Amino acid sequence: MPQVLTEGLRPGEAIMSEAEFHRSRDNVTIAFSQTIEPNSLLGKVAVPADVVATPSAAAGNTGNATIAMGAPAVTTKVKDGRYKGIATDATHVHWEDPDGNEIGVSTHGAAFSKGGIKFTITAGGTANVAGDEFYVDVAADGEDFQHVAYNPAGADGSEVPVAYAIYGVTTPADKTASLAAITRSSQLNGNCIAWPAGITAAQKANAAQALADAGIIVRS
């Protein structure tokens, strides 16, 4: 009987277009204990121990509450840049991440852990008033982040795809690896992406939007 052979996807098959001189590509660091398939998507997570987060209160505040970072000060979902908090009354502060996204409201005396940062604000002798400002300045460069397999059910940053893995790699529990990936200015064929098993149509749509935010357009 004739033998039927089915050819799988070749590495990089989803790439429809990319910027000149390989500007769309980067060598990214793959975290420990990862199995990355060719043509799959990657999320990005911070290495908390490598990130510096510096808290402060605005010099012109009426109140003199102080802010102290947690241990660790950040989570894998932290973003580089300034987090800004604006008091809405004596004990509550409304927070935004460096991109201007609302992440939550902290209460003086209670631990806060949202948006990738962890801290506690302690009230001082003079109460805060609406409009007082607090900051957390996060200093994180490219080496403070690693890439992991995209996981729609994740909660550590892996649930937001930011890159496309051209090739595959498997990392052990104690070693990272470098991998070529598409990270910007490109178009991908969504039918040739190695999507995670069981992904829903809604999750694919969310992934496509996240990639578009990074400058990677998914075509169907």
N, C-alpha and C positions, 0 to 999 in steps of 0.2 A: 504494500500500500504506500502511496505517496506520503511523505512526512511533512507535516505543516510546522513551520518555524515562525514564531512571532518575535519580531524585533522590538526590544524595549526602547525607551527614550535614551538618546545619546546625551552626554553631559553638555549643558548649554543649549539644548534644543528649544527651550522656551524663549530664547532671546530673539526678538524681532528687529530691534534696532538699539543702538547705543551711541554715546557721544564719541567724537573723534579722539584719537590718540589714547584710547582706553580710559577716558576720563570718567566713565561710568563705573569703573572697577576699583576695588580695594582689596588688599589682603587683610582679612579680618581674623581675629583670634577666637577660636572655638574653645568653649569652656570644658572643664573636666566632664567625663562620663556622658558624652554626647554621641549619638549616632545620627549623622547628617547624610541624607540621601542626595544624589545629584538632582538638580532641578527643584529642590525643596526651598522653603522659605525659612528665614532666620529672624528670631527676636534678639533684642539686645538687653543685657542686664549689667548693672554696675557691680563692682567688687567693693562692698561697703568698707572694708578695712583700708582701701586705697584712696578713699574719697575724703576730702577735708570740707567740713561744714562749720562756718563761723556765725554765731548768733549775735544780734545787736538790737538795741532799741534806739529809736530816733532821738537826737540830742534835744529836739524841741518838744518832747512829750511832756504833758502835764503830770502824768503819773510816773512813778519810778519802779515799776515792776521790772523784774529781770528774767531773762530767758536762758535756760541751760539745756544743752543737747543731751539726748539719750545715749545709751551705750549698747549697741553702736548708734551713731548719730543719724545714719541713713539706712535705707533698705535698697534692695536691688533695683527698685523702680525710680530712684532719684534722678533728677535732671540737673545738668550743669547750669549755673546762673543764680540769679537772686529770687528767692521766695519772699513774698511781701505779705505782711499781716496788718490789717487796719482794725483798731478797736471799734466795736459798735456800742459798748457801754463799759462799765468799770471792770468787768471780768470776762468779757468775750471778745475774741479776735477773729476776724474773717480772713482766710488765707487764700492766696493765689500762687500757682507755680510760676517758673520763669517764662512760660508761654502765655501767661495771663488766664490760665484755666482755674476755676474755683476748685479747691480741694477739701474745704471743710472749715469748721469753726472750733477754735480751741477755747477751753475754759481755764482760767487761772487756777493753779493748784492741781490740775488733772493732766496726766500724760496724754500727749497728742501724737498720733502716728498715722499720717495720711500723705498721699502724694509723694512718698519717698523720703520724708524727713520725720524725725522723732525728737520731741523736746517737751519740756514743761516750763510754763511761765509761772513765776512766783510773785504774788502781789507784794508791793513795798509799803512804806508808811504813807505814801500819797497815792490815792486811787487814780487809776487811769480814767480817761474820758473818751468819748467817741471821737475818732480821728487820730488818736495816738497810733504810732506806727512801730512795727517790729520787723526785723529782717533775719533771714538765714541765707548767707552767701555760700553757695556750693562751688568748690573748685574741683572740677573733674575733667581730665583730658581723655583723649582716645584710648590711652593705655589703661584707664581705670574702668573700661567697659569690655565685656566679652560677649560673644554671640552664642546663641543656643538654638535648638530646633524650635520652630514655631509650634506653639501648643494653644489652640483656641480656648482650652479650659484652664489655662495657666492663670496665676495671680502674682507672678514675680517679674513681669515684663515680657515673658515669653509669649504672652497672648497678643502682642502687637508686632506684626512682621515689619521689618525695616530693610530687609535685604533678601537677595535671591542667591542661593548657593549653586555655583556652576558645576562644581564637582562634589564628591562625597568624601566623608572621613569619619572615622570612629576614634574617639579619644578615651584613654584609660582614666581611672579615678584620680590620678596624680599628675596628669600632664595635659597641657593645652596643645593646640595645633593651629597652624596658619592655613587659611583657605581663601581661594579667589572667589569674590562675590560681586554681584551687581548691587550698588548702593545708591545710585542716582541716575537721572537723565537717561531713561531707557524705556523701552516698551517690551512687555512679555506676552506671550501667547498663553492665556489662562488654561487652555486645553492641554498644554504640555508641562504645566507645573505639577510637581509631585505633592499633591495636597495630602494632609494628614487623613488617615482612615476615619470615616464617620463624620467628616466635616459637613455642616449644614449649608444650605444656600445662603442663609443670613450671615453665617460666619465667613463665608467666602466674600460676600459683599463688604463686610467690615474689614476684612484683610485687604481687599482691593483699595478701599478708601485709605487705610493706613499706609499702603505702599504709595498711593498717589500723593499723600502728604510728604513722602520722601522723594518725590520726583520720579517714581517708577509706575508707569501706566500699564494696567492689565487689560489686554484685549481678549474678547471671547470669540 
